Structure formats: structure tokens, C-alpha cells
Amino acid sequence: MNKTDLSIIIPAYNCGHCISTCLDSVLRQENADKYDIIVVNDGSKDATAQIVQQYQTQHKNIRTINQPNSGVSFARNAGINIATGEYITFIDADDIVGLSYSCVEQYLNNKNNNVYRSQYNDLHFERAKFQEMPKFELIYDYSYFTRMLESAKKINADLAFGNKITINNDDKYISWMGYKDFKYIGSDNKQALLIDADKRENANFALYRREFLNDKQLRFETSMPLDEDILFCMLATLHAQKVALIPHSNYLYHRYAGTASNFTNKQTSIYKYTISNIQRFSVLLHELSKNPKWQELYNIQLKEFALQGRKAPFEYSECFAKETCLLCPCTTCGDCIHNQILIKQLEKNKQIFMQKQK
């Protein structure tokens, strides 16, 4: 496969019911025939492989990796390892790319709807809640990839963030998250970008410079069943020298009950997300501790880690930062005895909860 501007990695497990819609949304984009499209069939037992094979006969730039079922992180990593694009992006097989904001604009601006708005730094969030979900027309924007690429290449960005439309039929809401203005950010103001990466809750609707991922050895953590997206995105944000924030580029995310990040049983949800928080913060804090420039960031994330510990079941409380860290007025941890104890706990957490799968 020759080098191209973009590699599009699509993990797929039993996605026969939706993979065609996903691929169609990719293929209708400008210059789609010039991109490296990689579908990672993660041990599907339905017609996923056969459907993708049919697309391959018509589109020579579609490649397939067939592997035993190993999880979405293994699948994404496998795609990264064979990608040829200058940039890499990820798409879930039940999502689509390249929608116009006008699809949801009337619902998010209708005073009769229960609309909630908030803003975190440059990241805007809008949500409309319904008694009964409306049926809305999909209006496509065919410049999703070209706009993202042009904006990223303009500054040779390591990372470029786009926008997300979410449809949640179970909880009956539509939301939009993204940026309203172009903005380019250097290696400063990392805290604002880390908040953005956390709030995005997803590694999709973004571009990553492939050479940057390889230089920093950034891959998805295969031992994490949840929030591996957030960790990957936060680590990429932390190491990126240049980040582009790009408006008008929307990714449609479908959220369903019963998927990996949604649990109908409350106790199961609490347990899974507790483990996820231990894993994510243990890795992130360990990474932040390596660089003296990140001491203030370390302190901020440490307080967030302590806050998560307040919500955790008692049997996991010792794995989190202590209550004293949350209430500490200091801006850096320095030689604090609590931090010295925590560093040992973080290493223990990594051994217990982050067992590497080779």
C-alpha cells in the first residue's frame, strides 16, 4: 500500500447490520478513493467479513485484517501497525462521518425542547432531550476528511480535534459537542486540552499524525475494558506539540444500552468504571510525573483522582489518591509524604490493574 494522506481504521465485531452504512459514509467523502481504509474484523461471527469483502472488490483502497476476537484496543492497534497514512483516524463500525450541523440545528435551537448548553474552554456542548425521539434527515458534508486534513497540515499538527453529534435512542436525546472557531494551540495550556480530551470521551472524530504516534509509542491499552479511548486521547494531547481545533466537521456517534460503555445494571457500572478510573489515572499520573514541566498538571489530575475515589466502593478506596490530596491547597506536590506513598500505590495499581497482554 502506497503512502497516503490518511489511514481510516474501522474495528468491526459482528457489525453486519451497520458496516455498510459506515463504509458508505466514508466512501462518499471527497478524495475517499485516495485514502487507506483498514477494516479490522475482530473475530466476527456474522456476515461482517463477507460484506467488507464485497466492498473490496469495488474499492481497491479497502484492506482487511482478520483476527481472533481480541477487543477494540487490539483491533485499533493492529490497524495503526499497518497504516500508511500521514494521519490516522478511527471510526466505529456503527457510526458515520461527515454530517452537517443542520441535521440537529433545529432541535438544539428549538425553545420547546429541553435544551442544555455548557462550555469547557473552547469546547461547546449542546443537548436536546425528548419525550419521543424525532426522526431527522441526514444531511451530509462531503468535506469532513479534507477539512480536517487541510487544517492539520497547515501547522503540521500532531493532533486535530473535530466535532461529534450523538444520538441516544435509549435515553432520548440528541447532542452536539465541538468547536465554533478554528484554533491552533502549541505545547502550552495543556490543562485546557486535557479537559477537552476527557470530555470528548472518545478517540474518534480526531486525526493523529502517524509518525507522532510511533515516536511517542502511543497505542491503546489492551488491558482496559473501558475508557481506553480517553486515556489514549489524553496521552496524545499531553505529548502533542501542536493541536488543531476544527469546527464544521461532524462525526455521528450512536450510543446504545448494553454496549461496552453502557450498563443496565448499576452495580456493574460502578464496578467497571471504578476499575477504569484506577487504570486511567495510574497511567496518566505516572506519565505526568516524568516531566518537571508537568508538575502543576500532575497536581490537578491528582485532585481529580482523589475526587473519583470519593465515589468508589470502599474496597477500592486505597487505590485512589487520599482525601488530603483533594483538599490540599498546594499547587505542586513536591516532597509531600502523601505523594511518595501514592507513587508506590500507582506502581502497585499498574501491576494489579494494568497487566499487559502481549
TAFENJO-V181039 format. One record per pair of residues at least 6 apart in sequence whose ideal C-beta (glycine too) atoms are under 6 Angstrom apart, sorted by the first residue. I is the first residue (numbers start at 1). J is the second residue. Records with the same first field share a line. If there is no record, write none. Layout:
I = J, J
This chain:
1 = 36, 84
3 = 84
4 = 34, 35, 36, 84, 85
5 = 86, 149
6 = 35, 85, 87
7 = 36, 83, 85, 88
8 = 35, 37, 89
9 = 38, 76, 79, 90
10 = 39, 91, 93
11 = 40, 42, 72, 75, 76
12 = 19, 39, 41, 48, 93
13 = 42, 44
14 = 44, 46
15 = 48, 93
16 = 46, 47, 48, 51
18 = 93, 94
19 = 48, 51, 93
22 = 93, 96
23 = 55
25 = 96, 97, 98
26 = 32
29 = 98, 142, 144, 145
30 = 142, 143, 146
36 = 84, 85
37 = 61, 62
38 = 63, 79
39 = 52, 64
40 = 65, 75, 78, 79
41 = 48, 49, 64, 66
42 = 69, 75
43 = 68, 69
52 = 64
55 = 62
56 = 62
65 = 78
73 = 220, 222, 228
74 = 222
76 = 90, 220
77 = 219, 220
83 = 210
87 = 207, 209
88 = 208, 210
89 = 207
90 = 203, 204
94 = 254
95 = 252, 253
96 = 252
97 = 144, 251
98 = 140, 141, 144
99 = 165, 250, 252
100 = 139, 141
102 = 139
103 = 136, 139
104 = 165, 174, 176
107 = 113, 128, 174
108 = 126, 128
113 = 128
114 = 129
115 = 128
116 = 127
117 = 126
118 = 125
120 = 195, 199
121 = 192
122 = 179, 183, 245
123 = 196, 199
124 = 180
125 = 177
126 = 176
127 = 173, 175
128 = 174
129 = 173
130 = 172
133 = 169, 172
144 = 249
147 = 249
148 = 160, 162, 207, 246, 249
151 = 244, 246
152 = 160, 207, 244
155 = 184, 242
157 = 242, 244
158 = 209, 212, 240, 241, 242
159 = 208, 236, 240, 243
160 = 207, 244, 246
161 = 206, 245
162 = 205, 246, 249
163 = 178, 249, 250
164 = 177, 205, 251, 253
165 = 176, 250, 252
166 = 175, 253, 255
167 = 174, 254
168 = 255
170 = 257
179 = 245, 247
180 = 247
183 = 245
184 = 244
185 = 243
187 = 241
190 = 297
191 = 297
193 = 237
194 = 234, 237
197 = 233, 234, 237
201 = 230
202 = 229
203 = 229, 232, 233
204 = 251
205 = 251
216 = 239
218 = 235, 236
220 = 228, 232
221 = 228, 231
222 = 357
223 = 354, 355, 357
224 = 279
226 = 272, 276
227 = 276, 280
231 = 280
234 = 284
257 = 264
263 = 269
274 = 312, 316
277 = 308
278 = 319, 349, 353
279 = 353, 354
281 = 305
282 = 346, 349, 350
284 = 301
285 = 301, 346
286 = 346
288 = 294, 297, 298
289 = 298
295 = 332
299 = 331, 332, 333
302 = 321, 325
303 = 326
305 = 320, 321
306 = 321, 325, 326
307 = 326
309 = 317, 320
319 = 349
321 = 342
322 = 338
324 = 338
333 = 339
